[in-house]
Amino acid sequence: MSIRVVGALCVALLVVTHANGALSQATPAAAQRVPNGVLTLRQALQQAVNASPRIDIADRNLGMADGRRRQAGAMPNPTIGFEIDNFAPGNSENVGGAETTLMLSQLIELGGKRDARVSAALGDADAMRWEKDATRLELLSETTLAFVEALSVQRRIQILERQASTLEKLVPLMQRRVEAGASSPSEVTRTQTAVGVTRLERDRARLAFAVARRDLTGLMGRDLPDFTSVSGDFTRLVRPAPLEALIKAIDDNPQLMRWTAIRAQRDGELLVARLKPIPDVTASVGWRYYSDTQQSAVRLGVSMPFPVLDRNRGGIQEAQENSRKAHSERASNRLALITVVAKAHDTANNQLVQLDLIRKTILPAARQTYATIEAGYGQGRFTVLEILDAYQTVADAELKEHEALTSFHSAVATIEGLTASPVNVTRAR
């Protein structure tokens, strides 16, 4: 399951990178290197799996569970005892009549208590295995989301830089109009102000990118970023599968699969509780030496508790309720996952609709309007306010497209992280 989980998240690469292939095919050595300081999603996921302490913690928890499983099958240790009877210290007359006994006792568990403990421990170990897969899947999902955020902010910087450069190209045109006496110097000032505001937004985006790099670096298990940029195709779109198919895929999520193991563990604990009132037998064998006659004898003994006061009724009731609770806990966990997947599915489809509207209607119209006003401005047919307003419309539409892309890819990454499988790779139209 762990290989499937890693490979499934890597298919998110189809959304934000040009790379193909399963993550498991990437060599660790290649994954540790970031050529030219440019990080891809494949490298980020590989480094997260290799270096994140969360995976190591999951491994240690699994090792602890395996230790509990081994200990559950251990038999009780025998007991050795030594006794002296008819011995009075300080009275030499009574020393000769002392009786010395050497005993060896062994507790014999009845009713299958050891098998019940082993069964509960096996369920615990299986649950820890699923917990490790869940941790791995969660880490890969968070790393993908952090990568999408970094790629989004980086692209926003590029958009703002391009917008500022476009506005700067208007300044010489306006200066020529001012020199010709066709415009006021304030038009140049207004354009320069618009350029300054755009560059201010770009600088804010650079700060956001630094934060995104830090977040991504932490998920990759590193102290400091070893990359300066991220690489991916942010414009490629995939349409999510129908919600009904995603809900069915939810049942394969390790967070839900572990409840089968947890139920087995709790059933084993219930059996342990039910078997606890069954008395265990302590068998003993000993050797006794009589000092007065200088003779020895073998001593045999059997003892067991008399279960009349404590039948472990409270422990049995607690174990029963804990076992029954597992079903409701799984159902609650499943509903929570379905809610998240449904929200992400709705978000992805909604963003696809918005992107279709922006790309087919809003952006072309805004760019055409700006081109017309830009051409007419040099002829004196439009004012600086009109050309700045037209370009602001284009800039807003570009940023809205970018925000829709960010929301879409984040939603897709969320879906893949919860279903442990890639979305349908059919291109959205």
C-alpha positions as CSV (number, residue, x, y, z in Angstrom):
1,M,0.0,0.0,0.0
2,S,2.9,2.4,0.8
3,I,4.3,2.2,-2.7
4,R,0.8,2.8,-4.1
5,V,0.3,5.8,-1.9
6,V,3.7,7.3,-2.9
7,G,3.1,6.7,-6.6
8,A,-0.5,8.1,-6.5
9,L,0.6,11.4,-5.0
10,C,3.4,11.6,-7.6
11,V,0.8,11.6,-10.3
12,A,-0.1,15.1,-9.1
13,L,3.1,15.9,-11.1
14,L,0.8,15.8,-14.2
15,V,-0.9,18.8,-12.9
16,V,2.0,21.0,-12.1
17,T,5.1,19.6,-13.9
18,H,6.1,18.0,-17.2
19,A,7.6,15.0,-15.5
20,N,6.1,11.5,-15.8
21,G,6.6,8.2,-14.1
22,A,6.1,6.8,-10.7
23,L,7.9,8.3,-7.7
24,S,9.3,5.0,-6.7
25,Q,11.3,4.9,-9.9
26,A,13.3,8.0,-8.9
27,T,16.7,7.3,-7.3
28,P,17.4,8.9,-3.9
29,A,20.7,10.3,-5.1
30,A,19.0,12.2,-8.0
31,A,16.2,13.3,-5.7
32,Q,18.7,14.9,-3.3
33,R,20.1,17.2,-6.0
34,V,18.4,20.3,-7.1
35,P,20.0,21.2,-10.5
36,N,20.5,24.9,-11.0
37,G,18.5,25.6,-7.9
38,V,15.2,24.7,-9.7
39,L,13.0,22.3,-7.7
40,T,10.4,20.0,-9.3
41,L,7.5,18.3,-7.5
42,R,9.1,14.9,-8.1
43,Q,12.2,16.1,-6.2
44,A,10.2,17.7,-3.4
45,L,8.1,14.5,-2.8
46,Q,11.2,12.3,-2.9
47,Q,13.1,14.5,-0.4
48,A,10.0,14.7,1.9
49,V,9.8,10.9,2.0
50,N,13.5,10.4,2.5
51,A,14.2,13.1,5.1
52,S,11.0,14.1,6.9
53,P,11.2,13.2,10.7
54,R,7.5,12.4,10.5
55,I,8.2,9.2,8.5
56,D,10.9,8.2,11.0
57,I,8.4,8.7,13.9
58,A,5.9,6.5,12.1
59,D,8.7,3.9,11.7
60,R,9.5,4.0,15.4
61,N,5.8,3.7,16.3
62,L,5.6,0.6,14.1
63,G,8.7,-0.8,15.8
64,M,7.2,-0.2,19.2
65,A,4.0,-2.0,18.1
66,D,6.1,-4.9,16.9
67,G,7.8,-5.0,20.3
68,R,4.4,-5.1,22.0
69,R,3.4,-8.0,19.7
70,R,6.5,-10.0,20.6
71,Q,6.0,-9.3,24.3
72,A,2.4,-10.3,24.2
73,G,3.4,-13.9,23.3
74,A,5.9,-14.2,26.1
75,M,5.2,-16.8,28.8
76,P,5.4,-15.9,32.5
77,N,8.8,-16.4,34.2
78,P,9.1,-19.3,36.7
79,T,9.5,-18.4,40.3
80,I,12.2,-19.8,42.6
81,G,11.8,-19.7,46.4
82,F,13.8,-20.6,49.5
83,E,12.3,-21.2,53.0
84,I,13.6,-22.3,56.4
85,D,11.0,-23.5,59.0
86,N,11.4,-24.2,62.7
87,F,14.4,-21.9,62.8
88,A,14.9,-19.5,65.8
89,P,17.8,-17.1,65.4
90,G,20.0,-17.0,68.6
91,N,18.6,-20.3,69.9
92,S,21.1,-23.1,69.1
93,E,18.7,-25.8,70.3
94,N,16.2,-25.1,67.6
95,V,18.7,-24.9,64.7
96,G,19.0,-28.7,64.5
97,G,15.3,-29.0,63.9
98,A,15.1,-26.6,60.9
99,E,13.4,-27.6,57.8
100,T,14.8,-26.2,54.5
101,T,12.7,-26.0,51.4
102,L,13.7,-25.0,47.9
103,M,10.6,-24.4,45.6
104,L,10.2,-23.8,41.8
105,S,6.8,-22.4,40.7
106,Q,5.3,-21.7,37.3
107,L,2.1,-19.8,36.4
108,I,0.1,-21.7,33.8
109,E,-2.3,-19.4,31.9
110,L,-5.6,-21.1,31.1
111,G,-8.4,-20.2,28.7
112,G,-6.3,-18.9,25.8
113,K,-5.2,-15.7,27.5
114,R,-1.8,-15.6,25.7
115,D,-3.4,-16.1,22.3
116,A,-5.9,-13.3,23.1
117,R,-3.1,-10.9,24.0
118,V,-1.2,-11.9,20.8
119,S,-4.4,-11.2,18.7
120,A,-4.8,-7.8,20.2
121,A,-1.1,-7.0,19.7
122,L,-1.3,-8.1,16.0
123,G,-4.2,-5.7,15.5
124,D,-2.2,-3.0,17.1
125,A,0.8,-3.7,14.8
126,D,-1.5,-3.7,11.7
127,A,-3.0,-0.4,12.8
128,M,0.5,1.1,13.1
129,R,1.3,0.0,9.6
130,W,-1.8,1.7,8.2
131,E,-0.9,4.7,10.4
132,K,2.5,4.9,8.7
133,D,0.9,4.8,5.3
134,A,-1.6,7.5,6.4
135,T,1.4,9.6,7.6
136,R,3.2,9.1,4.4
137,L,0.1,10.1,2.3
138,E,-0.5,13.1,4.5
139,L,3.1,14.3,4.1
140,L,3.0,13.8,0.4
141,S,-0.3,15.7,0.2
142,E,1.0,18.6,2.3
143,T,4.2,18.7,0.3
144,T,2.2,18.9,-3.0
145,L,0.0,21.7,-1.6
146,A,3.1,23.6,-0.4
147,F,4.7,23.1,-3.8
148,V,1.5,24.4,-5.5
149,E,1.6,27.5,-3.2
150,A,5.2,28.2,-4.0
151,L,4.6,27.8,-7.7
152,S,1.6,30.0,-7.5
153,V,3.4,32.8,-5.7
154,Q,6.3,32.5,-8.1
155,R,3.9,32.8,-11.1
156,R,2.2,35.8,-9.4
157,I,5.6,37.6,-9.2
158,Q,6.1,37.0,-12.9
159,I,2.7,38.3,-13.8
160,L,3.2,41.5,-11.7
161,E,6.7,42.0,-13.2
162,R,5.3,41.7,-16.7
163,Q,2.4,44.1,-15.8
164,A,4.9,46.7,-14.4
165,S,7.1,46.4,-17.5
166,T,4.0,47.0,-19.7
167,L,3.1,50.1,-17.8
168,E,6.7,51.4,-18.0
169,K,6.5,51.2,-21.8
170,L,3.7,53.7,-21.7
171,V,5.9,56.3,-20.0
172,P,7.9,57.3,-23.1
173,L,4.7,57.6,-25.1
174,M,3.2,59.9,-22.5
175,Q,6.4,62.0,-22.3
176,R,6.2,62.6,-26.1
177,R,2.6,63.8,-25.7
178,V,3.7,66.1,-22.9
179,E,6.6,67.5,-25.0
180,A,4.2,68.0,-27.8
181,G,1.9,69.9,-25.5
182,A,-0.9,67.4,-26.0
183,S,-1.0,66.1,-22.4
184,S,-0.3,67.3,-18.9
185,P,2.8,66.2,-17.0
186,S,0.5,64.7,-14.4
187,E,-0.3,61.9,-16.9
188,V,3.3,60.7,-16.6
189,T,3.2,60.9,-12.8
190,R,0.0,58.9,-12.7
191,T,1.6,56.1,-14.9
192,Q,4.7,56.1,-12.7
193,T,2.5,55.8,-9.7
194,A,0.7,52.8,-11.2
195,V,4.1,51.2,-11.9
196,G,5.2,51.8,-8.3
197,V,2.0,50.2,-6.9
198,T,2.5,47.2,-9.2
199,R,6.1,46.8,-8.1
200,L,5.0,47.1,-4.5
201,E,2.6,44.2,-5.0
202,R,5.5,42.3,-6.7
203,D,7.7,42.9,-3.6
204,R,4.9,41.6,-1.3
205,A,4.7,38.5,-3.5
206,R,8.4,38.0,-3.2
207,L,8.1,38.0,0.6
208,A,5.2,35.4,0.2
209,F,7.5,33.3,-2.0
210,A,10.2,33.3,0.7
211,V,7.6,32.1,3.2
212,A,6.4,29.4,0.8
213,R,10.0,28.2,0.2
214,R,10.4,27.9,4.0
215,D,7.2,25.9,4.4
216,L,8.2,23.6,1.5
217,T,11.7,23.2,2.9
218,G,10.4,22.2,6.3
219,L,8.2,19.5,4.8
220,M,11.2,18.2,2.9
221,G,13.0,17.7,6.2
222,R,15.7,20.4,5.6
223,D,16.8,23.4,7.7
224,L,17.4,25.8,4.8
225,P,16.1,26.0,1.2
226,D,18.5,24.6,-1.4
227,F,16.5,25.9,-4.3
228,T,15.8,29.4,-5.6
229,S,12.8,28.6,-7.8
230,V,10.2,25.8,-8.5
231,S,9.3,24.4,-11.9
232,G,6.0,23.2,-13.2
233,D,3.3,23.7,-15.8
234,F,0.7,25.7,-13.9
235,T,-1.7,26.1,-16.8
236,R,-2.4,22.4,-17.4
237,L,-5.9,21.4,-16.3
238,V,-7.4,18.0,-15.5
239,R,-11.0,17.4,-14.7
240,P,-11.8,15.5,-11.4
241,A,-13.6,12.2,-11.5
242,P,-17.3,12.2,-10.6
243,L,-17.9,12.7,-6.9
244,E,-19.5,9.3,-6.5
245,A,-16.3,7.7,-7.7
246,L,-14.2,9.8,-5.3
247,I,-16.4,8.8,-2.4
248,K,-15.9,5.1,-3.3
249,A,-12.1,5.7,-3.4
250,I,-12.2,7.2,0.0
251,D,-12.6,3.7,1.5
252,D,-9.1,2.9,0.3
253,N,-7.6,5.8,2.3
254,P,-5.2,4.5,5.0
255,Q,-7.0,6.6,7.6
256,L,-10.1,4.4,7.1
257,M,-8.3,1.1,6.4
258,R,-6.6,1.3,9.8
259,W,-10.0,1.0,11.5
260,T,-10.2,-2.6,10.4
261,A,-7.0,-3.3,12.3
262,I,-8.1,-1.1,15.2
263,R,-11.4,-3.1,15.5
264,A,-9.4,-6.4,15.5
265,Q,-7.2,-5.0,18.2
266,R,-10.1,-4.0,20.3
267,D,-11.8,-7.3,19.8
268,G,-8.7,-8.9,21.1
269,E,-8.7,-6.7,24.1
270,L,-12.3,-7.6,24.7
271,L,-11.4,-11.3,24.6
272,V,-8.5,-10.6,27.1
273,A,-11.0,-8.9,29.4
274,R,-13.5,-11.8,29.2
275,L,-10.8,-14.4,29.9
276,K,-9.3,-12.5,32.8
277,P,-11.8,-14.0,35.4
278,I,-10.7,-17.5,34.4
279,P,-8.3,-18.5,37.1
280,D,-4.8,-19.4,36.3
281,V,-3.0,-22.3,37.9
282,T,0.3,-22.0,39.7
283,A,2.1,-25.4,39.9
284,S,5.1,-25.8,42.1
285,V,7.7,-28.5,42.8
286,G,10.1,-28.4,45.7
287,W,12.8,-30.2,47.7
288,R,12.6,-30.2,51.5
289,Y,15.4,-31.2,53.9
290,Y,14.8,-32.1,57.5
291,S,17.8,-31.2,59.6
292,D,16.9,-33.3,62.7
293,T,16.5,-36.6,60.7
294,Q,18.8,-35.5,57.8
295,Q,16.2,-36.8,55.4
296,S,14.8,-35.1,52.3
297,A,11.5,-35.1,50.5
298,V,9.8,-33.9,47.3
299,R,7.1,-31.3,47.7
300,L,4.4,-30.7,45.0
301,G,1.8,-27.9,45.1
302,V,-1.0,-26.4,43.0
303,S,-2.8,-23.1,43.7
304,M,-5.3,-21.0,41.9
305,P,-7.3,-17.9,42.8
306,F,-11.0,-18.3,43.8
307,P,-12.9,-15.9,41.5
308,V,-15.9,-14.9,43.7
309,L,-15.2,-11.2,44.4
310,D,-13.8,-9.9,41.1
311,R,-15.3,-11.2,37.8
312,N,-13.8,-8.2,35.9
313,R,-17.3,-7.1,34.9
314,G,-16.3,-3.4,34.7
315,G,-13.3,-4.2,32.5
316,I,-15.5,-6.3,30.2
317,Q,-18.0,-3.6,29.8
318,E,-15.3,-1.0,29.0
319,A,-13.8,-3.3,26.4
320,Q,-17.2,-4.0,24.8
321,E,-18.0,-0.3,24.5
322,N,-14.5,0.4,23.1
323,S,-14.9,-2.3,20.5
324,R,-18.4,-1.0,19.5
325,K,-17.1,2.5,19.3
326,A,-14.7,1.6,16.5
327,H,-17.6,1.4,14.0
328,S,-18.8,4.9,14.8
329,E,-15.3,6.3,14.9
330,R,-14.7,5.0,11.4
331,A,-18.0,6.4,10.2
332,S,-17.2,9.8,11.6
333,N,-13.7,9.7,10.1
334,R,-15.2,8.7,6.7
335,L,-17.8,11.5,6.8
336,A,-15.1,14.0,7.6
337,L,-13.0,12.8,4.6
338,I,-16.0,12.8,2.3
339,T,-16.8,16.4,3.3
340,V,-13.3,17.6,2.5
341,V,-13.3,15.7,-0.8
342,A,-16.7,17.0,-1.8
343,K,-15.6,20.6,-1.0
344,A,-12.4,20.2,-3.1
345,H,-14.4,18.6,-5.9
346,D,-16.9,21.5,-6.0
347,T,-14.1,24.0,-5.8
348,A,-12.2,22.3,-8.7
349,N,-15.2,22.2,-11.0
350,N,-16.2,25.8,-10.0
351,Q,-12.7,27.0,-10.9
352,L,-12.8,25.3,-14.2
353,V,-16.0,27.2,-15.0
354,Q,-14.4,30.4,-14.0
355,L,-11.3,29.7,-16.0
356,D,-13.3,29.0,-19.0
357,L,-15.2,32.3,-18.7
358,I,-12.0,34.3,-18.0
359,R,-10.1,32.7,-20.9
360,K,-12.8,32.8,-23.5
361,T,-14.6,36.0,-22.7
362,I,-13.1,38.3,-20.1
363,L,-9.4,38.3,-20.9
364,P,-9.8,38.5,-24.7
365,A,-12.3,41.4,-24.4
366,A,-10.1,43.2,-21.9
367,R,-7.0,42.8,-24.0
368,Q,-8.8,43.9,-27.2
369,T,-10.1,47.0,-25.4
370,Y,-6.7,47.9,-24.1
371,A,-5.1,47.4,-27.5
372,T,-7.7,49.8,-29.0
373,I,-7.2,52.4,-26.4
374,E,-3.4,52.2,-26.5
375,A,-3.4,52.7,-30.2
376,G,-5.8,55.6,-30.0
377,Y,-4.0,57.2,-27.1
378,G,-1.1,58.2,-29.3
379,Q,-3.6,59.9,-31.6
380,G,-5.1,61.8,-28.8
381,R,-8.4,60.1,-28.8
382,F,-8.2,58.8,-25.3
383,T,-7.0,60.1,-21.9
384,V,-4.4,58.6,-19.6
385,L,-7.2,57.6,-17.2
386,E,-8.9,55.6,-19.9
387,I,-5.7,53.7,-20.9
388,L,-4.7,53.1,-17.2
389,D,-8.2,51.9,-16.5
390,A,-8.2,49.6,-19.5
391,Y,-4.9,48.1,-18.5
392,Q,-6.0,47.7,-14.9
393,T,-8.9,45.6,-16.2
394,V,-6.5,43.4,-18.1
395,A,-4.3,43.1,-15.0
396,D,-7.2,42.2,-12.8
397,A,-8.4,39.6,-15.2
398,E,-4.9,38.0,-15.4
399,L,-4.7,37.9,-11.6
400,K,-8.2,36.4,-11.3
401,E,-7.2,33.7,-13.8
402,H,-4.1,33.1,-11.7
403,E,-6.1,32.8,-8.4
404,A,-8.5,30.4,-10.1
405,L,-5.6,28.3,-11.2
406,T,-4.2,28.3,-7.7
407,S,-7.5,27.3,-6.2
408,F,-8.0,24.6,-8.8
409,H,-4.6,22.9,-8.3
410,S,-4.9,23.1,-4.6
411,A,-8.3,21.4,-4.8
412,V,-6.9,18.7,-7.1
413,A,-4.0,18.0,-4.7
414,T,-6.4,17.7,-1.8
415,I,-8.5,15.2,-3.8
416,E,-5.5,13.1,-4.7
417,G,-4.2,13.2,-1.1
418,L,-7.5,11.8,0.3
419,T,-8.3,9.3,-2.4
420,A,-4.7,8.0,-2.8
421,S,-5.3,8.1,-6.5
422,P,-4.8,10.6,-9.4
423,V,-7.7,12.5,-10.8
424,N,-8.9,11.7,-14.3
425,V,-6.3,13.0,-16.7
426,T,-8.7,14.1,-19.4
427,R,-8.1,17.7,-20.4
428,A,-10.8,20.1,-19.4
429,R,-12.4,21.9,-22.2
